[in-house]
């Protein structure tokens, strides 16, 4: 309002000055000087009547200087400002929590559904019960296109992730000298047992889960989780092979894991003692097989060297090796 009133006053002053300047200058010798003075005054009034310019440049300058004073890189500050903001503001201007993506919501529902597996099994009923517990509508189960397969695969991925974190922590402790390194056989045995013990809370319904994993559309994802699990076990056991042993070791451990899992389903001994004994024997077989392979390889090399020596001796006896 103040700027508007100032503009109106400046407009009236400009119109009055225009009439004075337009008058003939011959009537008064000093009219030229007066007209120039009035013209300068009019220019000052015109400058004052202009509305203030946008404060965006000054605001950016102050923002830039603030980041420089704080020791921040302006380029990094601009990049941070350009990142998408996942939070929101309500009508009162209060900052709200970050919104939840669909993947995060699915993971939250599936994790909550594990509590209902002993009651409903690996089924959509368990997922629906979890959604209801979280305050979601029954229509939210439509997010899970694979049905019970999503629940089983989520559980497998969650268990694998927990085991990997445990193995990584043990590896770091060994690197820092806080723990003694285990033998390869003991390490693999403990890793397989730790992973299979995660099935115990759901052991009664685990055959149903295994049948779901064997469905054609779930096999690729199931094999991917299994191969990742076995590869992590061998990696933290210290295996860094890059030849054919890389494949043979993982194939052998995969077979041990699968057969031990089947034995576990039929085991009625206390704390699955028979299962762990079976696991010990299979791990020892793999170790012995590796030793036998090395021994056979060394024996083969010895035989080849012996045959080559015999051939050279035969040539020397027959005179074929003599220079002509």
matplotlib code that plots the C-alpha trace (Angstrom):
import matplotlib.pyplot as plt

x = [0.0, 2.8, 4.5, 1.2, 0.7, 4.3, 3.7, 0.5, 2.4, 5.2, 2.8, 1.1, 4.6, 5.6, 2.6, 3.1, 6.7, 5.8, 3.6, 6.3, 9.0, 6.7, 6.3, 8.2, 11.6, 11.8, 9.5, 12.1, 15.9, 16.2, 13.5, 16.2, 17.9, 14.7, 13.5, 16.8, 16.4, 12.8, 13.9, 16.5, 13.9, 11.4, 14.0, 14.6, 10.9, 10.6, 13.4, 11.7, 8.4, 9.7, 8.5, 11.3, 12.9, 12.5, 14.4, 15.3, 18.8, 19.5, 18.0, 20.2, 23.2, 22.5, 22.0, 25.3, 27.2, 25.6, 26.9, 30.4, 30.5, 29.5, 32.3, 30.0, 30.5, 27.8, 27.7, 27.0, 24.3, 22.7, 22.8, 21.2, 18.5, 17.7, 17.2, 13.6, 12.1, 10.1, 8.7, 5.6, 4.2, 0.7, -1.5, 0.0, 3.5, 4.7, 7.2, 5.8, 7.5, 8.9, 6.4, 6.6, 7.3, 5.4, 8.4, 8.9, 5.2, 5.3, 8.3, 6.6, 3.5, 5.4, 7.5, 4.4, 2.8, 5.5, 3.8, 0.7, 2.4, 2.0, -1.7, -2.5, 0.5, 2.3, -0.8, -2.6, -4.6, -1.4, -0.7, -4.3, -4.1, -0.8, -2.4, -5.3, -3.0, -1.1, -4.4, -4.5, -7.5, -8.0, -7.5, -3.8, -3.2, -3.5, 0.1, 1.3, 0.8, 2.7, 0.6, 2.2, 5.3, 6.1, 5.9, 8.2, 10.8, 10.7, 11.5, 14.3, 15.9, 15.5, 17.2, 20.1, 20.6, 20.8, 23.3, 25.5, 25.6, 26.6, 29.4, 30.6, 30.8, 32.7, 35.1, 35.7, 36.5, 39.1, 40.6, 40.9, 42.4, 39.4, 38.6, 40.5, 39.9, 38.1, 39.0, 37.1, 35.1, 34.1, 33.2, 31.0, 29.3, 28.4, 27.2, 24.9, 23.5, 23.0, 21.0, 18.9, 18.1, 16.1, 13.5, 12.8, 10.0, 8.2, 9.4, 5.8, 4.8, 8.2, 7.3, 4.5, 7.1, 9.4, 6.6, 5.8, 9.5, 9.4, 6.6, 7.9, 7.5, 9.3, 12.3, 14.5, 14.2, 14.6, 17.8, 19.2, 18.8, 20.3, 23.4, 23.9, 23.7, 26.3, 28.6, 28.6, 29.4, 32.4, 33.6, 33.6, 35.2, 38.2, 37.7, 39.1, 39.4, 39.0, 39.3, 36.9, 37.2, 34.9, 32.1, 32.8, 32.9, 29.7, 27.9, 29.1, 27.9, 24.6, 24.0, 24.9, 22.6, 19.6, 20.0, 20.5, 17.3, 15.4, 16.8, 15.8, 12.1, 12.1, 14.2, 12.5, 15.6, 16.1, 17.3, 17.6, 20.8, 20.6, 20.5, 23.7, 25.4, 24.4, 25.8, 29.1, 29.6, 28.7, 31.1, 33.8, 33.2, 33.7, 37.0, 38.2, 37.1, 39.2, 42.2, 41.7, 41.5, 44.7, 46.3, 45.1, 46.4, 49.8, 49.8, 48.9, 51.7, 54.1, 53.0, 53.3, 56.8, 57.7, 56.4, 58.4, 61.5, 61.0, 60.5, 63.8, 65.6, 64.2, 65.4, 68.9, 69.1, 68.0, 70.2, 67.3, 68.3, 71.9, 72.9, 73.7]
y = [0.0, 2.4, 1.7, 2.3, 5.7, 6.7, 5.8, 7.9, 10.9, 10.5, 10.3, 13.6, 15.3, 14.0, 15.4, 18.9, 18.9, 18.0, 21.1, 23.3, 21.9, 22.2, 26.0, 28.4, 29.1, 32.5, 34.0, 33.7, 33.5, 31.1, 28.7, 26.4, 26.0, 25.5, 22.9, 20.9, 21.0, 19.9, 17.1, 15.8, 15.9, 14.0, 11.3, 10.9, 10.6, 8.1, 6.0, 6.1, 5.1, 1.8, -1.3, -3.3, -6.0, -9.7, -10.9, -14.2, -13.1, -11.6, -14.6, -16.9, -14.7, -14.9, -18.6, -19.0, -16.9, -18.9, -22.2, -20.6, -19.4, -22.9, -24.5, -26.3, -26.7, -24.7, -27.3, -30.0, -27.8, -27.3, -31.0, -31.7, -29.2, -30.8, -34.3, -35.4, -34.8, -37.8, -35.8, -33.6, -30.6, -30.3, -27.2, -25.8, -25.9, -28.7, -31.1, -34.7, -38.0, -39.5, -41.4, -45.2, -46.7, -49.7, -52.0, -50.9, -51.4, -54.9, -55.9, -54.6, -56.6, -59.8, -59.5, -59.1, -62.1, -64.5, -64.3, -65.8, -68.6, -71.1, -70.5, -70.0, -71.6, -70.0, -68.5, -65.4, -65.7, -65.0, -61.9, -60.7, -61.1, -59.1, -56.3, -56.1, -56.0, -53.1, -51.2, -51.7, -52.7, -56.2, -54.8, -54.2, -57.9, -57.1, -55.9, -59.5, -60.8, -64.1, -64.8, -67.2, -67.3, -63.7, -64.6, -67.7, -65.8, -62.9, -65.2, -66.9, -63.6, -62.3, -65.4, -65.2, -61.6, -62.3, -65.1, -62.9, -60.2, -62.8, -64.2, -60.7, -59.8, -63.0, -62.2, -58.7, -60.0, -62.4, -59.6, -57.5, -60.3, -60.5, -64.1, -67.2, -68.3, -71.6, -74.5, -74.5, -77.6, -76.2, -72.8, -74.4, -76.7, -73.9, -71.7, -74.4, -75.2, -71.5, -71.0, -74.2, -73.3, -70.4, -72.9, -74.3, -71.9, -72.9, -76.5, -78.0, -76.0, -75.9, -78.8, -76.5, -73.7, -76.1, -77.1, -73.5, -72.8, -75.7, -74.2, -73.3, -69.6, -69.6, -71.8, -69.0, -66.8, -69.8, -70.9, -67.4, -67.2, -70.6, -69.8, -66.5, -68.3, -70.9, -68.4, -66.2, -69.2, -70.1, -66.5, -65.9, -69.4, -67.9, -69.4, -67.2, -69.9, -68.8, -72.1, -75.1, -75.6, -72.6, -74.5, -77.9, -76.5, -74.6, -77.6, -79.9, -77.4, -76.9, -80.7, -80.8, -78.0, -79.5, -83.0, -81.8, -79.7, -82.9, -84.8, -82.0, -82.3, -86.0, -85.6, -86.1, -86.2, -83.6, -80.3, -82.0, -83.8, -86.4, -83.7, -82.0, -85.4, -86.0, -82.6, -83.3, -86.5, -84.8, -81.8, -84.3, -86.2, -83.0, -82.3, -85.8, -85.6, -82.4, -84.1, -87.2, -85.0, -83.3, -86.6, -88.1, -85.0, -85.3, -89.1, -88.4, -85.9, -88.4, -91.1, -88.8, -87.8, -91.4, -92.3, -89.4, -90.6, -94.1, -92.9, -90.9, -94.0, -96.2, -93.7, -93.7, -97.5, -97.9, -95.1, -93.0, -90.1, -89.9, -87.0, -87.9]
z = [0.0, 0.8, -2.5, -4.3, -2.6, -3.4, -7.0, -7.2, -5.7, -8.1, -11.0, -10.1, -9.7, -13.1, -14.8, -13.1, -14.1, -17.7, -18.0, -16.6, -18.9, -22.0, -21.4, -23.7, -22.4, -24.0, -21.3, -18.6, -19.1, -16.1, -17.4, -18.9, -15.6, -13.8, -16.3, -15.9, -12.1, -12.3, -14.7, -12.2, -9.4, -11.6, -12.3, -8.5, -7.9, -10.7, -9.2, -5.8, -7.3, -8.8, -6.9, -5.1, -7.2, -6.5, -3.5, -5.1, -6.0, -2.6, -0.9, -3.0, -2.2, 1.5, 1.2, -0.7, 1.9, 4.7, 3.2, 2.6, 6.2, 7.4, 5.4, 3.0, -0.7, -2.5, -5.3, -2.7, -1.1, -4.5, -5.2, -1.8, -2.5, -5.9, -4.3, -4.1, -0.7, 0.6, 3.6, 3.5, 5.3, 6.6, 6.3, 9.5, 8.1, 10.4, 8.9, 8.7, 8.6, 5.4, 3.5, 3.1, -0.3, -1.6, -1.2, 2.4, 3.2, 1.6, 3.7, 6.9, 6.2, 5.3, 8.4, 10.5, 8.7, 10.0, 13.4, 11.9, 10.0, 12.9, 12.9, 9.2, 7.5, 4.5, 3.0, 2.1, 5.3, 7.3, 5.1, 5.6, 9.3, 9.4, 7.3, 9.7, 12.7, 11.1, 10.5, 6.8, 4.8, 3.4, -0.1, 0.7, 0.1, -3.6, -3.4, -3.2, -6.7, -5.9, -2.9, -0.4, -2.5, -1.6, 2.1, 1.8, -0.3, 2.1, 5.0, 3.1, 2.1, 5.7, 7.1, 4.6, 5.4, 9.1, 8.6, 6.3, 9.0, 11.6, 9.4, 8.5, 12.2, 13.0, 10.1, 11.4, 14.9, 13.5, 11.4, 14.6, 16.6, 18.9, 18.0, 16.8, 13.2, 12.8, 10.6, 7.3, 8.2, 11.6, 10.0, 7.4, 9.8, 12.2, 9.3, 8.0, 11.5, 12.3, 9.1, 9.5, 13.1, 11.8, 10.5, 13.9, 14.8, 11.6, 11.4, 11.4, 8.3, 6.6, 4.2, 2.9, 2.4, 0.5, -1.8, -2.6, -3.4, -5.8, -7.9, -11.4, -11.1, -7.7, -8.7, -10.2, -7.2, -4.8, -6.6, -6.5, -2.7, -2.3, -4.5, -2.7, 0.7, -0.2, -1.9, 1.3, 3.4, 1.3, 1.0, 4.8, 5.2, 3.3, -0.1, -2.9, -5.6, -9.2, -11.0, -11.2, -7.5, -7.1, -8.7, -7.1, -3.6, -3.9, -5.5, -2.7, 0.0, -1.8, -1.7, 2.0, 2.9, 1.0, 2.4, 5.9, 5.5, 4.5, 7.5, 9.8, 8.7, 9.8, 13.0, 16.3, 18.5, 21.2, 19.7, 16.3, 17.5, 14.8, 12.2, 13.4, 13.6, 10.0, 9.1, 10.8, 8.8, 5.5, 6.1, 6.9, 3.7, 1.7, 3.6, 2.9, -0.7, -1.1, 0.5, -1.7, -4.8, -3.9, -3.2, -6.5, -8.3, -6.7, -7.4, -11.1, -11.4, -9.9, -12.4, -15.3, -14.3, -13.8, -17.3, -18.9, -17.1, -18.3, -21.9, -21.7, -20.3, -23.1, -25.7, -24.2, -24.1, -27.7, -28.9, -30.3, -28.1, -29.4, -31.6, -35.2]

ax = plt.figure().add_subplot(projection="3d")
ax.plot(x, y, z, "-o")
ax.set_aspect("equal")
plt.show()
